[in-house]
Amino acid sequence: MLWTEKYRPHRLDELIGNDQAIAEVKKWALLWHAGKPQKPLLLVGPPGVGKTATAYALAEEMGWDLVEMNASDVRDAKNVERILGSASQAISFSGGKKLVLIDEVDGIQGTQDRGGVSAILRVLRAARNPVILTANDEYARSVLQIKGLCKVVKYKRVNYRTLASYLAKILEKEGIPYDQTALLELARRESGDVRSALLDLQAIAERGGKVDKESVALVGFRDRETNIFEVLRQVFKAKNIVRPFALTANLDMDPDMLTAWIVENIPREYEKNEEIADAFHWASRADVFRGRIIRRQYWGFLSYVLELLIDGVIVSKHDVYRKFTPYQFPTWVRQQSKYKEKRQAIKKLFQKLGPVLHVSLHDFRRDVLPLLPLLFQNKEWAANLVAYAKLSEEDVAFILDRSPHSPEVEAIMKEAECVRTKILREQLRRQQTQQRAKHEEQPEAEEENGKQVTLFDYMRPSR
């Protein structure tokens, strides 16, 4: 049996490191337990630091049923709706809550997972049960679309001394002798990854029956994914030119996104105008070769892109700045992500209101959309429109720029439900009138039934 499963935490206090993050998760769960719905949690951090283990331990500690969708599943729109749609809203067989876990959302990509992100967004907006998502890369495209609907909790790498102490307790339980210095060296090599540390420790113990310097030396170093902030520090703080491919070999990021990060932070790092101008010049030259890659589909030019971008930015500075620079996520990418979500919301709203108001998408954007927030100040008018056009909580929240669970949205949806009831009663009354007319052959009743219920019948404010 693998030690990662044998020593899996069953309670939150059994997890090591990240005490502050775990405290936030526990507070979130207690609020759910008290009947106060919370935003979904997005746990972000390096692999092996306990994000998924937190969800498992929380479900076990709170007595919640766990419904999981991980990276090995096909996460297209159909499967997300089938597996997570009902689970995010229904109660468990025991009458308690269900905890929905969507693992490694930054891995959703490609045609295999087509529509998966949009389906997850729908699940998050409609969820009536606790939802936890995990991601290794906070800045992946799929994560950026989901992030706005979640509360983000950040996990860090576990301190190597804390990890060594944890590994020592496991060896003592297994009755395996160990050298403390060798165990510290193993923990240091693992770079805060608890999962890989347990796997390596089990391999050493089962191979030689003890943990010493010789057995630890045989394990070697694991390849670790480079963080973008580490790359930025090495580029902006470098004294000499570097080997770009060696610098970016373990960076899981395409050249376009790397360029966006560097360009965004050039003015934050460099202070002299000539340095900034030179750095942007070399970045623009790199972009020329990126365009040639796209036009000619010749990826041999990638070496020129990285050389011009990274080494060009390095040589642009006159001296190394000793200050601390808080590097920022590319602004245009963030804006593009927000605008894409906004476009989808507008399109969804138009599909419901366009046929009712008899306007095109262009006219809807230009003339109708800017007026809707003003018109929705009249709660009676808003409730009638919501009922007639069958708008959802998300539609109303978008119009009012509020949360779907805000008091303003809930008040309009409650009033709209009353209007829908009136519409159904009116339709039923007219159906009954039609039936009596046919039976009694009353032309005047048929004439009354022939009138269609229109939006304007319900948009007139009551006197």
C-alpha positions, -999 to +999 in steps of 0.1 A: +000+000+000+013+034-009+022+056+020+005+086+004-028+067+009-018+050+042-010+082+059-036+104+042-050+130+067-085+123+080-088+156+098-077+191+089-054+193+120-034+163+106-022+183+076+013+199+079+022+234+069-001+261+055-018+267+089-033+300+078-048+285+046-063+256+065-078+279+091-096+298+062-109+265+048-122+255+083-139+289+088-156+286+054-168+251+062-183+261+096-202+290+079-217+264+055-225+242+084-243+271+101-266+275+071-247+305+056-238+297+019-204+308+009-186+314-025-167+283-038-131+279-027-102+279-051-071+264-035-040+274-055-004+264-049+024+240-060+018+203-064+019+181-033+013+207-006-021+193+005-048+210-016-067+179-025-059+163+008-076+193+025-108+186+006-108+149+015-100+156+052-127+184+053-154+161+039-145+134+064-144+158+093-177+175+085-195+143+075-202+155+040-204+132+010-176+139-015-183+142-052-150+145-071-140+153-107-102+151-112-077+155-140-081+119-152-118+125-161-130+139-194-142+173-184-162+185-213-196+203-209-217+171-210-197+153-183-194+183-160-232+188-161-238+150-156-215+145-127-214+179-109-247+196-120-271+177-096-244+171-070-239+208-065-275+213-056-289+180-041-286+169-005-269+135+003-288+103+012-280+110+048-297+144+046-265+163+049-245+184+024-223+172-005-188+186-010-181+190-047-143+188-055-131+199-090-094+190-090-067+206-111-089+230-131-058+245-146-055+213-166-088+218-185-078+224-221-080+212-257-108+197-277-112+168-253-125+192-226-145+214-249-170+235-230-158+223-197-149+258-183-183+272-193-201+242-177-181+247-145-190+284-144-227+274-146-222+249-118-205+275-096-233+301-101-261+276-093-244+257-065-263+251-033-236+229-018-200+236-009-176+236-038-138+234-037-116+237-068-078+232-069-052+245-093-014+245-095-012+275-118-032+305-106-027+322-140-038+295-164-065+306-188-091+283-174-084+295-139-087+332-148-122+326-161-132+308-129-114+329-104-139+357-102-166+335-088-144+320-060-126+329-029-089+322-035-069+305-008-032+302-015-010+273-004+028+275-001+055+249-002+060+232+032+091+242+051+117+214+048+122+212+086+085+207+091+085+181+063+115+163+079+098+161+112+067+146+096+087+120+077+105+111+109+072+103+127+062+080+098+096+062+099+091+057+137+056+042+131+071+019+104+100+009+127+126+019+101+159+034+113+170+067+099+198+093+100+185+128+109+209+146+087+200+124+057+163+130+064+168+167+064+187+164+031+158+144+016+133+170+028+153+198+013+155+181-021+117+177-022+111+215-023+081+214-001+063+186-020+048+163+007+034+138-018+067+132-036+086+131-003+064+102+009+069+084-024+107+088-023+108+079+014+088+047+008+111+037-021+142+042+000+128+023+030+117-007+009+149-008-010+174-007+019+154-010+051+169+023+064+173+059+055+209+072+054+230+095+033+239+068+007+203+059+001+192+095-002+219+103-027+205+076-050+171+093-052+185+124-070+166+156-076+132+158-091+125+182-120+104+210-106+082+233-126+096+268-126+075+296-112+070+326-135+080+349-106+114+331-103+119+336-141+111+373-138+135+377-109+163+360-128+157+381-159+154+415-142+181+409-116+207+392-139+241+408-142+250+390-174+231+374-203+217+339-196+208+308-215+170+314-222+162+277-229+178+267-196+159+294-178+125+285-192+129+247-196+107+240-166+083+269-171+049+257-182+040+288-202+038+296-239+060+323-254+031+347-258+022+347-221+059+349-211+063+380-234+032+395-218+046+390-183+080+406-191+065+435-210+040+443-182+068+444-156+095+463-175+083+497-163+079+484-128+115+472-126+135+497-147+134+534-137+154+552-164+136+561-196+164+549-219+164+515-201+127+512-206+129+522-242+157+497-250+139+469-232+107+475-252+128+478-284+142+442-279+107+429-269+093+443-301+121+426-321+112+393-304+076+399-315+087+402-351+101+367-350+070+355-332+050+368-361+072+349-385+066+317-366+029+322-370+031+330-408+057+304-418+049+278-391+086+274-385+093+269-348+131+272-353+126+309-348+116+303-312+153+305-302+155+340-317+123+350-298+137+340-264+172+354-270+159+388-281+132+389-254+152+377-224+188+387-231+176+420-248+158+430-216+188+420-195+213+441-214+190+471-215+196+480-178+227+500-169+230+484-134+211+458-113+183+474-092+185+461-056+149+471-047+120+447-043+096+448-072+061+434-068+057+418-103+021+420-116+000+398-138-004+411-174-032+437-175-044+431-210-048+393-203-069+401-172-090+426-191-094+402-220-106+374-197-131+397-180-144+411-213-149+375-227-170+366-197-190+399-201-195+392-238-209+358-230-233+373-204-245+399-229-251+372-256-270+351-231-292+380-221-298+390-257-310+355-266-338+360-241-346+397-245-339+401-282-370+382-295-392+399-268-380+435-276-376+428-314-341+443-316-309+431-332-278+423-312-262+455-323-292+476-313-295+457-280-259+465-271-262+501-281-297+511-270-312+486-246-283+474-224-273+508-211-309+515-200-316+482-183-300+491-149-320+524-149-353+507-158-347+479-132-349+506-105-387+502-109-391+468-091-425+461-106-413+468-141-383+446-135-403+417-120-427+417-150-398+417-175-380+389-156-412+368-155-421+373-192-386+368-206-377+340-181-345+357-170-324+338-144-307+351-112-274+354-131-291+376-158-306+399-132-273+400-113-254+410-145-279+438-152-277+452-116-240+445-112-247+425-081-241+390-067-267+365-077-275+360-039-277+398-032-309+411-015-318+432-046-316+402-070-335+380-046-363+406-041-368+409-079-368+371-084-393+367-056-417+393-071-411+377-106-423+344-093-455+360-082-459+375-117-453+341-133-480+326-111-504+353-123-495+346-160-501+309-155-535+316-139-544+339-168-534+313-193-554+286-175-585+309-173-583+315-210-580+278-218-610+272-197-629+299-215-620+284-248-632+250-237-665+265-226-668+284-258-664+253-279-689+235-258-715+263-257-706+277-292-701+312-279-683+333-305-676+361-281-657+338-258-636+325-287-629+361-296-616+368-261-594+338-262-580+348-295-562+377-279-525+369-272-508+377-240-480+401-248-452+417-228-470+450-227-499+434-208-475+429-179-453+459-183-480+484-174-475+495-137-505+489-115-525+521-107 
